[in-house]
Amino acid sequence: MPKALEPIAAAAVKVRPAATTLVLRDGPAGFEVLMVRRSTHATFMPSSYVFPGGAVDETDGEMQQYCDEPTTKLNRRIGEVVGVGDKAGAFAVAALRECFEECGLWLGAGAQDTALLRELQSGRHGRTHFLELARAAGMCLSTSALHPWSRWVTPFGVAKRFDTVFFVVTAPPGQTPEVDAGETTALEWVTPDSALAASEHGRFQMEFATRRTIESLLPHAWGGVTALLAHAASMSRLPTVHPRLVLDAELQVSGVLMPADAGYDERGYFGSACS
């Protein structure tokens, strides 16, 4: 198991805002979620299967004028639900941008946008900035397609920490995801139960928050994507999840505790920086 940072070093780690997206489609064995495998050289969660996502960039907060819904609505249905307030647009745009950059999906686009999608894909391979692609193609940023699902903060003691909003969205019709061969090296459409089973057998590496998010899908697995999105849209408040590491005397990580777990307050490593 990895070793946690000493308290002073851990307290100095900046928590960065981030967004990630569960792209869903209906399948013969229940709905499936798109997962990408991070490069073995990645500095955060190498070789793990994750949902497309990443850190919020400064420019993400400057792109709300290109969104397909008013800022007030964004702040209400995302900002108020997950507690990020007027930063909702930045989180939502980051989710759209990261999904396009990592697996080539322009979320919210219709099947009729074939020519525009080809143009966007060409720009992606040419490393044109997301905002410039949207402007050139005249494409709206479909933040309205995103629904908040949860919010997690990486535990105190980890060298890289993120405050991440998880979104759910239906897979855009007529688009085929592909890895970028940089940050991501493989992708899979998986049902929640198959991902968990493969992980148990060591064939599908997932970190703690990813696994718990997959588990959160299980009660909805046979209801279809439309029903799950309706459930997500009905949620008025999602508390932020703050897992805590369990350490031995040498700061080696021996487990992770959730807020409802026994020993969370007594044994969980949190220092003075955990909020």
N, C-alpha and C positions, 0 to 999 in steps of 0.2 A: 504494500500500500504506500501511497505517497506521503511525504512529510509536510506538515503545515508550517507556515511562516511563524517566526517568533512574534510575540504580541506587538512589539514596536514596529517591526517591518510590516506586519499584517495591517496595522492601523494606518499605515502610509499608502496602502493600495487604493487607488481611486476607483470608485464604482462607475462604470461607463454605461450609459443607456444603450439598449439594444432591442432588436425586434426579430422575431422568427415566425414562420408561417407553416401551419399544417395544411397542405394542399390535399384535398380529398376528392375521391371519385367513387361511384358505386361499382361494385364488382359482384361476381357470382357467389362469393362466400361472405358477403357483407361489404361495407365500404372499405376502401384502401387509402392509405396515407403515403405520400411521397417522402422518401428519406434519402439523404445523400451521405456518402462516406467521405469524411474529411481526409485530406492527405496525411500520409505518415510523417510528413515534415511540418505539419501545422503546429503552431505554438500553443494552441488551445484545443483540447480534446482530439489529439491526433488519432487517426484510424477509426474514430468512432462514427457511428451512424447518427445523424442529427436531422433536424428539419432545416430547410433553407433559411438562412438568416445571418445577422451580423450586427455590428455596432452602428448606432445612429450617427450619421455625418452632420457637420454643421449645415451643409447645403440642404439637407432633408427638411429642415425647418423653414426654408425659404421657398418651398415649392407648393405651398398650400393653394396658391392661385390657380394651379393646374389640376387640382383635385376636382372630382365630379360631385362634390357636396360642399355646402357652406362650412366655414370654420366653426360656426356656432353648433352645427349638428355634429361635426367631428368631436368637438370638445364634450358634447353631451353624451353621445353614445359610446365613446371610447374613453375620453379623458375622465369623465365622472365615474365610469364603471371600474376602471383599474387604478384611478387615483393619480393620473399624470397631468390632469388639468389641461392647460392650453398647449402642452407639449404633444397632445394627441396626434396632430398632423405630422409631426416629425417622426414619431414612432410608426405611423401608418405608411408614410412614404418610404421609410427605411425598409419596411417589410416588403413592399412592392419592388423596390430597387434591388435588394439583396436576392430576392427570388429570381429576378431576371438575370442578374449577374452570375448567380451560381448554377442555375439550371435552365435559363433561357425562356422561362414562362412569363408572358406579359399578362398578369392577372387582370381579369375583368374584360379582356378583349373578346369580341364575338368571332364566330367562325367566318363571318363575312369579311373580316379584316385581313385576309390572306396576304394581299400585296403589301400592306403596311407592315405586317409581321415579318415578311421576308426582308424588308428594308431595315427593320429594327434588329433583326438577327445579324445582318451584315455589319451594322454599327457596333453590335456587341462584340463581334469577333475583332473589330478594329479598335476596340477599347474606347469608343466614344462615350463620354459621360452620359449617364442616364437622363439628366435634365435636357441635354442637347438633343438626345434622341427623341424625347417626348415633344420638344418644340418643333423639330424638323418634320416629324411625322404628323403633327397636329393631334396627338393622342392625349386624351385625358388620363389622369392617374386615378384609377378606380378604387379609391379608398372605401367607397360604399360597399364593395364586395367583401371587405374584411370585417370579421366579428371578433372581439376580444374573447379569449378563452381562459387565460390565466396570466399571472405576473410573478416572476421568480427573481430572487436576488442570490447570486453566487455566495456560498458561505464565507464568513470571515476566516482568514487563514490561508485562502487560496491566492496564488500569485496574480491571477487575472480574474477580476470580478465584474459582473455585468448585472444590470437591472433590466431584465428582459420581459417585454410584453409578448405573449404568445397569441397569435391570431389563427382563426380557422377560415377557410375559403374553399369554394368549389373549384375543381380543376377547369381551366378555360378550354372550351371546345376547339377541336382542330389543331391543338398545339401538342408537340411532343417534347418533353423535357430532355435536356442533354447536359452532361457535366461540362465544367469549364476546363477540366484537366489541369487546374492549378490548385485552387482551394479544395475542390471536390474531385474525386477520382472514380466514383461509381454512384449509381442511384438504383433504388428499388421501390416498387409499389408493394406495400405489405398491408395485411390486415393486422389489427392490434394484437390478436392472439398469436398469429404466426411470428410476429416480431419478438414477442415475449418468449415464445417457445424456442426460437433460434438463439436468443440471447442466453437463455438458461443452459443451452448446450454449447455455448462459447463460439457460436458462428455469426453472431450479430452484436457487435460491441456497442453498448449504449451507456452513457453516463446517467447519474442519478435522476436529474430533473427530466431528462428525455424519457427515461423508463417510466417515471411517475406520470408524465403527460400521456404516454401511450396507455398506461393503466386507466387514466381518467376517461379514455374513449370507450372502454369496454362496455359500460352500461348502455351505450348508444349504438353499439356495433351493428345491430341488425335493423335499426330504424331507418337507415339510409342517410345520405348526405343532407337532403333537404330538411329532414327532421332534426338532425344535429345542429344545423345552422339556425333553425328556428329556436331551438333551445338556447343556443349561444346568444341570440338576439334578445331573448327574454330576460337575461340576467342583468340585474340592476346594480350589483356591487360584487366585485371580485377582490377579496383580501390579498395583499401581497404575501407571498410565501417566502419565509426566511429559514431555510434549513441550517442546521448547525453541525459542525464536525464533532466527532468523538475521538479524542486523542489519548495516546498512552503517555507515559512520563517522558518519552523521547520525542514527543510531538508527531509520532507516526499516526496516520489516520486509521482508525479501526472501524469506523462506521459513520453514518449520517442520521441525524434525528430530525423529525418533523415537529412543528409546534405542538401537535396533539400527542406526541410520543412521551412515554414516561421518561423522566430524567432530562428532558429538554432544557429546563432552567438550571438544573444542578450540574449536569455533565457536559452540556453543549459548550463548545468553544466559541465565544462571542466577543471577548475583549470589550473595549470602550467604543468601538466603531460600528457595531451592529445596531441598526435601528429597527 
